[in-house]
Amino acid sequence: MEESSEELRKTFSCGTTRRLQWRKSQIQSLAELLADNEHHCFQALHQDIGNPTMNVTGMSQLQMSDVTGYFLKE
């Protein structure tokens, strides 16, 4: 873990970044992962804070569309 953190710090410090297409691909993959596991995420929220699924479903879909729409626009 410490080695990974140090490597990330060095990369960040030198200003090197990944290509835009790679970053868009990562965001798209994250969106798909969250969509595929949405039910599990809602179950965990309900267990942790007792929030009904209905309260977070609409909010999460709106936020996800905002995030993917913003970062994945052409």
Order of alpha helices (4+ residues) and beta strands (2+ residues): alpha-alpha-alpha-alpha
